[in-house]
């Protein structure tokens, strides 16, 4: 959170907790919609496409470009490292940027 703000900005404990609670609620909201999608399709596992479809259904279209980008990157890393243990927080996932119109 601090990386997104100017270096001289201070964040109160209450503000951090509020943002963390909002993020948790957002994730739960998307997860519930994704779960409904899997139930309709008679599946038990939520995948990246379910998350994308849930975000579309809930009209969170402003985030779709980023989610689709990282879903593709995740799949690419899995293909490259097939059969190997990977750390999704490693450089393999964090390299690159999203460019508009890509």
Secondary structure, 3 states (H helix, E strand, C coil): CHHHCCCCCCCCHHHHHHHHHHHHHHHHHHHHHHHHHHHHCCCCCCCHHHHHHHHHHCCCHHHHHHHHHHHHHHHHHHHHCCCCCCCCCCHHHHCCCCCCCC
